[in-house]
Amino acid sequence: MNLYHREKDFWAWYASVMAVLIRWRPGATWFVVIATAVARVTSWLSMVLPLKVVLLAASDGVPRYFRFFIDPDDKTFWIVTLTLGAIALFIVTLVLDAVSTRIARAASGDILGRANELAVMQDQEDVAQTHYARLCKVAAYGLFGMAALFLLYLVNAPLAGFLLGMMVATYAFAAWALASSDDIRPGRAKVFVTDNLSSFLSIASSIAFLGGFLVIVIPFALGYGGNLLFAIAAVLLSRQMLGTSTDAVQAGVMLQRRRHRINALVFRDQQLEEQEKRQQLAFRTLFDKPARQQLAMRHLAPDGESVEACWEDSALRFLRLLAITSKGANGELVRYQQQVYPPAHRYRLDNEELLFEHVPRARLLAPEVITRFSEGAFECQVCDYGQGVRLGQEWKQWEWRILQHCWAVEAPVPLADSFQASQRSLHGRFNARMLEKLQIGVDSPEEGRLLAALKQQLPAIQRRLKGMPHYVYNPDLIRENVVFADDDGQSVLVMVWGRWSLEPIGVALPAACKDSDLRDAIERLTEEGRVASGSLVPNDFRVASACRKIERLVAREKLKAALAEVEFLLGKLGDSAHDGESMRSTALG
């Protein structure tokens, strides 16, 4: 649909909504529209009058452009009168805006009550007021814009013609930009207009204003003369008109985007039905069965090999997955996983790429990347998918093996420096600010004592966490993210690493992990030279795990569960002190 048809459809809808508002609250609606328009007039006049006062007061006698209505003997009277008038107009502008806001809230609440007995959305009273004000603003600013353009025509016809021409040119450019490409793969011009509408309108308004300023100044520069007072008023009026026109367009676009919500708030026979987001529609179009088959052929089988790209449910909310099978000339099946990141999560893929610039992918059981490419606004990565079979009952055994394997990998210093420059490890996040969030969950003296004891122990806990060896922690180390790498089931691949961080060993322990398992792990880490002999004990792992659990529970506002974990943590700290255990590992960084 081109811009003209979109405009036609919008104005038909807008008229139907305004008709409802006027029918149900005619006095309030007309008052808000007229008061908003008048407020723009008084705002303009409150800028013009002070300039008149300055020009009059700074001149010897009365300038010729004032003489048609100011007698030289009345100069002082007019200076005082115009000054008071400017102040009064400024106050009137503030009053009109404030009264319009109050009436808009009352009227929108009444209209909302007529259309719905049940709440249809969160904070719907505020939402209704916002949309009511926008609807009235479009009408008011439209009236002001037409009146201002007509007044400019009377005062300076070339200026009015130039501004009207710039508006038409801006509209024509926007129409061309919207028609130049589709919504799925928008071109640069379309992205600039749709995604940066405020910047686009600001640039167009600034160009129009500067051009109009030249139209006003050139006659004076060429010696044709003119009325200086009218010229100043025209400059300010053109600026005000362009500003309100920009605001009206932005308000109209916002109304169009929220149209389905406004319908539910205004029309009794229409219910709220959330519209599919543009990004979701683009994804369905770009990655439906035929499209993803063509993508797979283009990137994985350029010589015409047989490929099959199938949807795969993802356990990670920020990621969509496709399982691709390619059959070569020799009949051998090769499996790939295509990971599709939406624009808001593309940085995760960049973070994963940074990780494996410093650590070989095989060291962390990560798959090899076959290719990376963009499709529309989405970023895609295709990886080796091993056997393409996710772990089942074998997960409990493999989870512990994978953890120990990752613990043995020491993060290179450049990687640790990059991480610390932008993020904090657990010892930095487990701080007094986080513990303050626990206070609201305290309901008994015993819970208060637990929290007070934790705050007292906080410096020691932070030192202990900081002193532990750190490893590349992957919060997405879950069953659905791990597949067998080969037929014999002796190796696995951890497919996604975009949310990695450097954390103390032990932040993620399997539920069935025993102290004997931890002692065995410490022994292996010591043999591999990862930690010094005697520098780690099982309670160190338990403390790190408990701190991470408390952090996650507080973030989810599970405060009672967090306080229960605090009791466990304090117990482990007491056990460590009683047993004389200490932490002497090299600190991260």
ChimeraX attribute file (.defattr): number of C-alpha atoms within 10 A of each C-alpha:
attribute: neighborCount
match mode: 1-to-1
recipient: residues
	/A:1	8
	/A:2	12
	/A:3	16
	/A:4	12
	/A:5	10
	/A:6	11
	/A:7	13
	/A:8	11
	/A:9	12
	/A:10	17
	/A:11	14
	/A:12	10
	/A:13	15
	/A:14	18
	/A:15	12
	/A:16	12
	/A:17	18
	/A:18	18
	/A:19	13
	/A:20	14
	/A:21	22
	/A:22	13
	/A:23	11
	/A:24	15
	/A:25	16
	/A:26	14
	/A:27	13
	/A:28	18
	/A:29	24
	/A:30	16
	/A:31	17
	/A:32	26
	/A:33	23
	/A:34	20
	/A:35	21
	/A:36	26
	/A:37	26
	/A:38	20
	/A:39	23
	/A:40	22
	/A:41	19
	/A:42	20
	/A:43	20
	/A:44	21
	/A:45	19
	/A:46	22
	/A:47	17
	/A:48	21
	/A:49	21
	/A:50	18
	/A:51	17
	/A:52	20
	/A:53	17
	/A:54	12
	/A:55	16
	/A:56	21
	/A:57	16
	/A:58	11
	/A:59	9
	/A:60	9
	/A:61	13
	/A:62	18
	/A:63	17
	/A:64	11
	/A:65	14
	/A:66	17
	/A:67	11
	/A:68	8
	/A:69	7
	/A:70	16
	/A:71	13
	/A:72	14
	/A:73	10
	/A:74	10
	/A:75	16
	/A:76	12
	/A:77	12
	/A:78	18
	/A:79	19
	/A:80	12
	/A:81	13
	/A:82	20
	/A:83	19
	/A:84	14
	/A:85	16
	/A:86	23
	/A:87	15
	/A:88	13
	/A:89	21
	/A:90	18
	/A:91	14
	/A:92	17
	/A:93	22
	/A:94	14
	/A:95	14
	/A:96	20
	/A:97	17
	/A:98	12
	/A:99	15
	/A:100	23
	/A:101	18
	/A:102	12
	/A:103	18
	/A:104	25
	/A:105	19
	/A:106	16
	/A:107	23
	/A:108	26
	/A:109	18
	/A:110	14
	/A:111	19
	/A:112	22
	/A:113	16
	/A:114	14
	/A:115	17
	/A:116	17
	/A:117	9
	/A:118	8
	/A:119	12
	/A:120	14
	/A:121	12
	/A:122	8
	/A:123	9
	/A:124	15
	/A:125	18
	/A:126	13
	/A:127	17
	/A:128	22
	/A:129	21
	/A:130	16
	/A:131	21
	/A:132	26
	/A:133	22
	/A:134	20
	/A:135	22
	/A:136	26
	/A:137	23
	/A:138	24
	/A:139	21
	/A:140	23
	/A:141	25
	/A:142	19
	/A:143	16
	/A:144	23
	/A:145	23
	/A:146	13
	/A:147	15
	/A:148	20
	/A:149	21
	/A:150	14
	/A:151	15
	/A:152	22
	/A:153	15
	/A:154	11
	/A:155	16
	/A:156	18
	/A:157	13
	/A:158	15
	/A:159	23
	/A:160	22
	/A:161	15
	/A:162	16
	/A:163	23
	/A:164	14
	/A:165	13
	/A:166	19
	/A:167	17
	/A:168	12
	/A:169	13
	/A:170	17
	/A:171	15
	/A:172	14
	/A:173	15
	/A:174	21
	/A:175	16
	/A:176	15
	/A:177	21
	/A:178	22
	/A:179	17
	/A:180	15
	/A:181	15
	/A:182	11
	/A:183	16
	/A:184	17
	/A:185	14
	/A:186	18
	/A:187	16
	/A:188	12
	/A:189	17
	/A:190	22
	/A:191	16
	/A:192	17
	/A:193	18
	/A:194	16
	/A:195	11
	/A:196	12
	/A:197	17
	/A:198	16
	/A:199	12
	/A:200	17
	/A:201	21
	/A:202	15
	/A:203	12
	/A:204	18
	/A:205	23
	/A:206	15
	/A:207	14
	/A:208	22
	/A:209	24
	/A:210	13
	/A:211	16
	/A:212	22
	/A:213	19
	/A:214	13
	/A:215	17
	/A:216	21
	/A:217	16
	/A:218	12
	/A:219	12
	/A:220	14
	/A:221	10
	/A:222	8
	/A:223	8
	/A:224	8
	/A:225	11
	/A:226	14
	/A:227	12
	/A:228	16
	/A:229	16
	/A:230	16
	/A:231	17
	/A:232	15
	/A:233	20
	/A:234	24
	/A:235	20
	/A:236	17
	/A:237	24
	/A:238	24
	/A:239	20
	/A:240	20
	/A:241	26
	/A:242	22
	/A:243	18
	/A:244	21
	/A:245	21
	/A:246	20
	/A:247	18
	/A:248	22
	/A:249	17
	/A:250	17
	/A:251	19
	/A:252	21
	/A:253	15
	/A:254	13
	/A:255	21
	/A:256	19
	/A:257	12
	/A:258	14
	/A:259	17
	/A:260	16
	/A:261	23
	/A:262	20
	/A:263	18
	/A:264	19
	/A:265	28
	/A:266	23
	/A:267	17
	/A:268	14
	/A:269	9
	/A:270	15
	/A:271	17
	/A:272	13
	/A:273	11
	/A:274	9
	/A:275	11
	/A:276	8
	/A:277	9
	/A:278	10
	/A:279	16
	/A:280	11
	/A:281	12
	/A:282	16
	/A:283	19
	/A:284	12
	/A:285	14
	/A:286	19
	/A:287	18
	/A:288	13
	/A:289	15
	/A:290	11
	/A:291	14
	/A:292	20
	/A:293	17
	/A:294	16
	/A:295	16
	/A:296	22
	/A:297	19
	/A:298	12
	/A:299	13
	/A:300	20
	/A:301	16
	/A:302	9
	/A:303	9
	/A:304	11
	/A:305	13
	/A:306	17
	/A:307	20
	/A:308	17
	/A:309	25
	/A:310	17
	/A:311	15
	/A:312	13
	/A:313	12
	/A:314	14
	/A:315	14
	/A:316	13
	/A:317	6
	/A:318	13
	/A:319	16
	/A:320	18
	/A:321	20
	/A:322	21
	/A:323	19
	/A:324	25
	/A:325	20
	/A:326	20
	/A:327	15
	/A:328	15
	/A:329	10
	/A:330	6
	/A:331	10
	/A:332	9
	/A:333	13
	/A:334	16
	/A:335	19
	/A:336	24
	/A:337	24
	/A:338	26
	/A:339	22
	/A:340	24
	/A:341	21
	/A:342	19
	/A:343	12
	/A:344	10
	/A:345	15
	/A:346	18
	/A:347	15
	/A:348	18
	/A:349	21
	/A:350	11
	/A:351	17
	/A:352	15
	/A:353	16
	/A:354	15
	/A:355	23
	/A:356	16
	/A:357	11
	/A:358	14
	/A:359	17
	/A:360	12
	/A:361	17
	/A:362	12
	/A:363	12
	/A:364	20
	/A:365	18
	/A:366	19
	/A:367	22
	/A:368	16
	/A:369	16
	/A:370	14
	/A:371	13
	/A:372	14
	/A:373	12
	/A:374	11
	/A:375	14
	/A:376	17
	/A:377	18
	/A:378	19
	/A:379	18
	/A:380	20
	/A:381	18
	/A:382	24
	/A:383	22
	/A:384	21
	/A:385	27
	/A:386	22
	/A:387	19
	/A:388	20
	/A:389	16
	/A:390	17
	/A:391	18
	/A:392	11
	/A:393	8
	/A:394	11
	/A:395	17
	/A:396	14
	/A:397	10
	/A:398	17
	/A:399	17
	/A:400	16
	/A:401	13
	/A:402	19
	/A:403	22
	/A:404	18
	/A:405	15
	/A:406	17
	/A:407	23
	/A:408	23
	/A:409	16
	/A:410	15
	/A:411	19
	/A:412	12
	/A:413	12
	/A:414	11
	/A:415	17
	/A:416	20
	/A:417	13
	/A:418	12
	/A:419	18
	/A:420	15
	/A:421	9
	/A:422	7
	/A:423	12
	/A:424	14
	/A:425	17
	/A:426	21
	/A:427	22
	/A:428	12
	/A:429	15
	/A:430	20
	/A:431	16
	/A:432	12
	/A:433	9
	/A:434	14
	/A:435	17
	/A:436	11
	/A:437	13
	/A:438	21
	/A:439	15
	/A:440	9
	/A:441	17
	/A:442	16
	/A:443	10
	/A:444	8
	/A:445	9
	/A:446	10
	/A:447	19
	/A:448	16
	/A:449	12
	/A:450	17
	/A:451	21
	/A:452	14
	/A:453	14
	/A:454	20
	/A:455	16
	/A:456	11
	/A:457	13
	/A:458	17
	/A:459	15
	/A:460	13
	/A:461	22
	/A:462	18
	/A:463	14
	/A:464	20
	/A:465	29
	/A:466	22
	/A:467	19
	/A:468	25
	/A:469	24
	/A:470	28
	/A:471	23
	/A:472	23
	/A:473	21
	/A:474	19
	/A:475	14
	/A:476	18
	/A:477	18
	/A:478	14
	/A:479	18
	/A:480	18
	/A:481	17
	/A:482	26
	/A:483	23
	/A:484	19
	/A:485	21
	/A:486	15
	/A:487	10
	/A:488	8
	/A:489	13
	/A:490	9
	/A:491	14
	/A:492	22
	/A:493	25
	/A:494	24
	/A:495	22
	/A:496	22
	/A:497	23
	/A:498	20
	/A:499	14
	/A:500	19
	/A:501	22
	/A:502	22
	/A:503	24
	/A:504	28
	/A:505	24
	/A:506	28
	/A:507	22
	/A:508	20
	/A:509	18
	/A:510	13
	/A:511	7
	/A:512	9
	/A:513	10
	/A:514	11
	/A:515	14
	/A:516	10
	/A:517	13
	/A:518	21
	/A:519	14
	/A:520	12
	/A:521	20
	/A:522	23
	/A:523	17
	/A:524	15
	/A:525	20
	/A:526	17
	/A:527	12
	/A:528	11
	/A:529	11
	/A:530	16
	/A:531	20
	/A:532	16
	/A:533	14
	/A:534	14
	/A:535	18
	/A:536	23
	/A:537	16
	/A:538	20
	/A:539	20
	/A:540	25
	/A:541	20
	/A:542	22
	/A:543	23
	/A:544	25
	/A:545	20
	/A:546	24
	/A:547	24
	/A:548	21
	/A:549	18
	/A:550	24
	/A:551	19
	/A:552	13
	/A:553	18
	/A:554	20
	/A:555	13
	/A:556	10
	/A:557	15
	/A:558	14
	/A:559	19
	/A:560	16
	/A:561	14
	/A:562	23
	/A:563	23
	/A:564	13
	/A:565	17
	/A:566	21
	/A:567	17
	/A:568	15
	/A:569	22
	/A:570	19
	/A:571	13
	/A:572	18
	/A:573	20
	/A:574	12
	/A:575	13
	/A:576	18
	/A:577	11
	/A:578	9
	/A:579	9
	/A:580	8
	/A:581	17
	/A:582	15
	/A:583	18
	/A:584	16
	/A:585	19
	/A:586	14
	/A:587	14
	/A:588	20
	/A:589	12
